[in-house]
């Protein structure tokens, strides 16, 4: 009986990691709601347009609590720092409205960002507005835009979210290298794994 129960939990967890919501922003699309102001952990109101730099913008849907975010945290920090080094802006968005009064509150976001040494924007996506516009489903989930604000890559940080020691290709890093070199991104989409965004209701 225990084996059946554990098998059911494993399948449920896996299906939960791949649950989808709405249509994902297509490759080639412009940055959605680029002027929408969001509350950043700095206390300032920022937009995706504000976060964008000369060579583009990395938008990552994240949170404080998801085991997949925590498992990939060092890779998130590495990718974000790399983006900044390439003059690509970075903003992490917390869309977990269903947990806004709990572990994904604004105060908890500030504390988590300080613990992780964030040097980039980490903002509240109130009422899931941007998650819905992007068709974002999971945390972590990445969207990369080029210098013209066009969507060029969507998906995971690398090809093995579950095991950092077995990564063969860093999809996000490769995409950033290609886009800043003026090349077409060779792998434009990959499958991200993570917790479902906790939308209100």
C-alpha positions as CSV (number, residue, x, y, z in Angstrom):
1,X,0.0,0.0,0.0
2,X,2.9,2.4,0.9
3,X,4.5,1.7,-2.5
4,X,1.3,2.6,-4.3
5,X,0.9,5.8,-2.3
6,X,4.5,6.8,-2.9
7,X,4.1,6.1,-6.7
8,X,1.0,8.2,-6.8
9,X,2.7,11.1,-5.0
10,X,5.7,10.9,-7.4
11,X,3.4,11.0,-10.5
12,X,1.3,13.8,-9.0
13,X,4.5,15.8,-8.3
14,X,5.8,15.3,-11.8
15,X,2.5,16.3,-13.5
16,X,2.4,19.3,-11.2
17,X,5.8,20.4,-12.4
18,X,4.6,20.4,-16.0
19,X,1.1,22.0,-15.5
20,X,0.5,24.7,-18.0
21,X,-1.6,27.9,-17.9
22,X,-2.6,29.8,-21.1
23,X,-0.5,30.3,-24.2
24,X,3.2,31.0,-23.8
25,X,4.6,34.2,-25.3
26,X,5.7,33.2,-28.8
27,X,9.3,33.6,-30.0
28,X,9.7,36.9,-31.8
29,X,7.0,38.7,-29.7
30,X,7.8,42.1,-28.1
31,X,8.1,42.5,-24.3
32,X,4.6,42.4,-22.9
33,X,3.4,45.4,-20.8
34,X,6.9,46.8,-20.9
35,X,5.7,50.0,-19.1
36,X,3.8,48.4,-16.3
37,X,5.2,49.5,-12.9
38,X,6.0,46.8,-10.4
39,X,7.1,47.0,-6.7
40,X,10.8,46.0,-6.5
41,X,12.4,44.9,-3.2
42,X,14.3,48.2,-3.3
43,X,11.0,49.9,-2.6
44,X,11.1,51.5,-6.1
45,X,8.5,51.1,-8.8
46,X,10.1,49.5,-11.9
47,X,9.0,48.3,-15.2
48,X,10.4,45.7,-17.7
49,X,11.4,48.7,-19.8
50,X,13.4,50.1,-16.9
51,X,15.1,46.8,-16.3
52,X,16.2,46.3,-20.0
53,X,19.8,47.1,-20.8
54,X,21.6,47.8,-24.1
55,X,21.8,44.1,-25.2
56,X,18.4,42.9,-23.9
57,X,16.5,41.7,-20.9
58,X,16.2,38.4,-19.0
59,X,12.9,37.9,-17.2
60,X,12.7,35.0,-14.8
61,X,9.6,33.9,-12.9
62,X,10.8,32.9,-9.5
63,X,9.8,32.8,-5.8
64,X,11.2,32.1,-2.3
65,X,9.8,28.7,-1.6
66,X,9.7,26.3,-4.6
67,X,12.1,23.3,-4.1
68,X,13.1,23.7,-7.8
69,X,14.0,27.3,-7.4
70,X,16.1,26.4,-4.3
71,X,17.7,23.5,-6.1
72,X,18.6,25.8,-9.0
73,X,19.4,28.9,-6.9
74,X,23.2,28.9,-7.6
75,X,22.5,28.5,-11.3
76,X,20.0,31.4,-11.2
77,X,22.6,33.7,-9.6
78,X,25.2,32.6,-12.1
79,X,22.9,33.2,-15.1
80,X,21.8,36.6,-13.7
81,X,25.4,37.7,-13.1
82,X,26.4,36.5,-16.5
83,X,23.5,38.5,-18.1
84,X,24.6,41.7,-16.4
85,X,28.2,41.1,-17.5
86,X,26.8,41.0,-21.1
87,X,24.8,44.2,-20.6
88,X,21.6,42.3,-20.5
89,X,19.1,43.6,-17.8
90,X,17.7,41.2,-15.3
91,X,14.4,41.1,-13.4
92,X,13.0,38.2,-11.4
93,X,9.2,38.2,-10.9
94,X,7.4,36.7,-8.0
95,X,3.8,35.9,-9.2
96,X,2.8,33.7,-6.3
97,X,-0.3,35.7,-5.4
98,X,-1.8,32.7,-3.6
99,X,1.1,32.9,-1.1
100,X,1.5,36.7,-0.9
101,X,0.4,36.8,2.7
102,X,2.8,34.0,3.7
103,X,6.2,32.8,2.5
104,X,6.1,34.8,-0.7
105,X,5.3,38.1,0.9
106,X,7.1,41.3,0.0
107,X,9.1,41.2,3.3
108,X,10.1,37.6,2.7
109,X,11.2,38.5,-0.8
110,X,13.5,41.2,0.5
111,X,15.0,38.8,3.1
112,X,15.4,36.0,0.5
113,X,17.1,38.3,-2.0
114,X,19.5,39.6,0.6
115,X,20.4,36.0,1.7
116,X,21.1,35.1,-2.0
117,X,23.0,38.2,-2.8
118,X,20.7,39.5,-5.6
119,X,22.2,42.4,-7.5
120,X,19.2,42.8,-9.8
121,X,15.5,43.5,-9.6
122,X,13.2,41.2,-7.8
123,X,9.6,42.5,-8.1
124,X,6.1,41.6,-7.1
125,X,3.8,40.6,-10.1
126,X,0.6,41.7,-8.5
127,X,-2.5,39.7,-9.6
128,X,-0.3,37.6,-11.9
129,X,-0.6,40.2,-14.6
130,X,2.8,39.5,-16.2
131,X,2.6,35.8,-15.6
132,X,-0.6,35.7,-17.5
133,X,0.7,37.9,-20.3
134,X,3.8,35.7,-20.7
135,X,1.9,32.5,-20.3
136,X,4.4,31.6,-17.5
137,X,3.5,28.4,-15.6
138,X,6.4,27.5,-13.4
139,X,9.2,28.7,-11.1
140,X,11.9,29.0,-12.3
141,X,11.0,29.8,-16.0
142,X,13.1,32.1,-18.2
143,X,12.3,34.5,-21.0
144,X,15.1,36.3,-22.9
145,X,14.7,39.3,-25.1
146,X,17.2,40.8,-27.5
147,X,18.4,44.5,-27.8
148,X,15.2,45.2,-29.9
149,X,13.0,43.8,-27.1
150,X,12.1,40.7,-29.1
151,X,11.6,37.3,-27.5
152,X,14.5,35.0,-28.5
153,X,14.5,32.2,-25.8
154,X,12.1,30.6,-23.4
155,X,12.5,27.8,-21.0
156,X,15.0,26.3,-18.5
157,X,18.4,27.6,-17.4
158,X,20.1,24.4,-18.7
159,X,19.3,20.9,-19.9
160,X,19.2,19.2,-16.5
161,X,17.3,21.3,-13.9
162,X,17.2,18.2,-11.6
163,X,21.0,17.6,-11.5
164,X,23.6,20.3,-11.8
165,X,26.4,17.7,-12.0
166,X,24.8,16.2,-15.2
167,X,24.3,19.5,-17.2
168,X,25.6,19.2,-20.8
169,X,24.3,22.5,-22.2
170,X,23.6,25.8,-20.5
171,X,20.7,26.9,-22.8
172,X,20.3,30.3,-21.3
173,X,24.0,31.2,-21.3
174,X,24.3,30.0,-24.9
175,X,21.3,32.1,-25.9
176,X,22.9,35.1,-24.3
177,X,26.2,34.5,-26.0
178,X,24.4,34.1,-29.4
179,X,22.2,37.1,-29.1
180,X,25.0,39.5,-28.0
181,X,27.1,38.2,-30.9
182,X,24.3,39.2,-33.3
183,X,23.6,35.5,-34.1
184,X,20.3,33.7,-34.3
185,X,19.6,31.7,-31.1
186,X,20.1,28.1,-32.0
187,X,17.9,26.5,-29.3
188,X,15.0,28.9,-28.8
189,X,12.8,26.8,-26.5
190,X,13.4,24.2,-23.8
191,X,11.2,22.6,-21.2
192,X,11.5,24.2,-17.8
193,X,10.7,22.2,-14.7
194,X,9.4,23.7,-11.5
195,X,6.5,24.4,-9.2
196,X,3.3,25.8,-10.6
197,X,2.9,29.5,-10.1
198,X,0.4,30.0,-7.2
199,X,-2.2,32.1,-8.8
200,X,-4.9,33.6,-6.6
201,X,-8.0,31.5,-6.4
